[in-house]
Amino acid sequence: MSTSPIRILLVEDNRDLAAGLASNLSLEGYEVRHCSDGAEVLSRAREWQPGLIVLDMMLPNRDGFEVLSDLRGHGLTMPVLCLTARGEELDKVRALRSGADDYVTKPFGLMELLARVEAVLRRSGDEPNEITRIGEVAIDLVARQVRRAGELIELSPKEFDLLAALAARPGRVMSRHELLKLVWGHRGEVVSRTVDTHIAELRRKLEADPHNPSLIVTVRKAGYRLG
């Protein structure tokens, strides 16, 4: 992986969604720039040369299919991950045939999108590490598998997302509020106790001694970090 951050050009006309995605991609260590108009994408991509374009297909002035044609027609080969509310098979096929590398249908989960970004970058040869190791625990972010001392551990989707969120920020203390936002989208019906419950279950499955955890450490009055 390059020592400089991978650049991601985020093309999305929904300002709230764009702000949330840009924030979370930045937290993952990417350098993010945003534009909301399909007519600007070609010039932005030429000027900045991003490692990945995350492209909304429903844009003002120039839709995502036209943008894809422009990019590929002008010889720009950086990978493109499409976002759209249109989930019909024909739309997906059209996007892929127009030069898209992957396709995510709205609404989507944040952790799924981050895993898709990693997978596209891996295929393009400009990728973050696929496997994160903490002691005996190996976390495969793309296959969404966790092994302890080589043994496959069954985790629920939210347990995996929570562990992946902690693993993406090694050594950093993450508050319950941050984890709720990343893993659950901080919906009103989800309370901070939910984080504690899932942490307890992760410890039961992954720690040698769940009552004296060394993998997922509680930092008093602050949150949790991976040990």
N, C-alpha and C positions, 0 to 999 in steps of 0.2 A: 504494500500500500504506500502511496506517495506520502512524503512528509508534509506536504501542503494539503489543506482540506480539499476534498472533492467538491467541485462547483455544481450546483443544481439550479437551473433556471425554472422557476415555478410560474406557470401560465394559468391563471385562474381569475375569473372576473367576480367571483363572490368574495368580497373583501374580508368578511369574518372567517370564512373557511381558509382563505389564503394566509391570513395572519396566524391562525392556529397551526397550519401545516408548516409555515416558515419557521415558527418558534420551535416546533418539535424536531424538524430536520436540523435546525441549528444546534439544538441540544444533543443531537446524535453526532455532531462534529462536522457537519457539512457547511459549506459556504453557500448561502442562498440569496438569489435575487429574484424579484417578482415583477411580472408585468401582467396586465389584464386585457390587453387588446391583441387579437390575433394578427393584426397588420404589423405589429412591432416585433414579432418573434424572430423573423429571419434576420433583421438587422442586429437585434440583441445577441442572437446566437453567433453570428459572424464576428461581432465585436468582442464578446466575452469568452467564447469557446468553452461552454460548460461541459462537464463530464456526463451530464444527464439532463434531459428536459422532461419535467412532469407537466403534461399538457391536458388541460380541460378541453373537451371536444365541442362544447357549446359556448362559443365566444362571440362577442360583438365584432362586426365588420368583416371578419374572416374566420370561418369555423375551423375546427381542428383538422378535418380532412384536407382542406386547402392548405393549412399550415404545414402538414406533413408532406404534401406534394411539393410545396415550396422548398422545404428543407432538403429533401432528397434530390429534387431537381437541380439544386444549386450545389450538390456534392457534399453536403454536411452529413456526416455519418454518426454523430454522437447518438447514443441510445435515447429512445423516447418511450416514456411510460404514460399511457393515456388514462384520463379520468373522465367518466361520463355517467350520466343518469340513464342513458339508453343502453339497456342490457340485451337487446335482441342479437341473435347469433350473426345476422347479416352485417350489423354495425361492427361487431368485433372482427369479423372476417375482412371487412372493408378497411378497417384501421390497420390490421396486421399486413394486409396486402399493400397498403399505402406506405408502409415503412415503419410502423410501430413495433416496439420490441415486447411490450406487454400491455395489458388492458385491465383496469380495475373499475368495477361498477359501483356507483354511489347508491346508497350509503355504504361506506366501508369502515372497517376497524383500523385504528391507528397502527397497531402492531402489525397487522397484515400488510398495510401499505409500506411500513418500514422494511419488512421482510422482502417485499416485492422489489423495493429500491435496491436492497442489498443483492438480490438475485440477479437483477438486470445488470448491475455494475460488475458482478462476478463474471457473468457471461461475456461482458465487454472487455474484461481484463483489467478493470480499474475498480477494485472492490475493497470493502472493509473485511476484516477477518471473519471467516465463516464460523469458526469454532472458538468459543470462549472457555477457558479452563480456570477453575478455582479449586486448587487442591485435587481431590479425587473426582470432582464434578466437572463434566464436559457438557457444554450447552451448544447445540447446533441450532443456530438462529433460523436457518433456511428450512431444514427438515423438521424443525420444531420438536426436537428430541433432546432428552437429558439422560445422561448416563452417570452413574456413580460407581467408580472402580470397574468400569466396563459394563456394568449391568444397567439395562434400560429401565428407567423409572417412569411410571405412568403419572402424568400430571394433567389436570384439567386445563382447558384453554386459558382461563384467567390466571391459574397458578403459573403456567408457562410465561404468560405476558408479564406478570409481576416479577418473576425471576429475571426475564430478559431485560426489563427496565432497569433493574439494579445492576445487572451485569454490563449494561451499556455504559455505565458511569462508575468504573472501578474505583473504590476508595472514597467515593463521595457519599456523604450522608444525604438521604432523600426523605423529605417530610411526607407524612401521610397525605397531605394536600397534593403534593406533586405526583405521588403514586396514583391517587384517585383520578387526577386529570389525565395522566398518561394511559392508564390501564382501563379505567371505566368511563373516561370522558367526563368525569365529575358530574354525573347526572344527579338530580336532586334527591332521588330515592336511595342513593348509595351513601352510606355514612362511613366515617373514618374507622369504625370498629370492623368494617368489612376487610380493610387492609390487615388488621391484626389477626383476624380469623384465617385469612389466606397465608399469612406468614407462618402461623402456627402449623398449618398443614404442610407447608413446604419444609419446615424444620423436621416434622415427623417423618417425612419421606427421604430427606437428604442428609440430615445431621447424624453423626455417630451417636451423640447424646442430645436429643432435642431439648432437654431441660438445661443444658449448658452449651448453647450453640456457639460454634466457631465459624460457621459459614455465613449465616445471616445474623448480623450483630445489631442489637438494639442500642441506640445512642439516646440516652435519657433526655427527655423533653425536646428531642430534635427529629428522630425518625429512625431509619434503618440504613445500613450499608452492608456490602459484602465484605466479609473478613478475609 
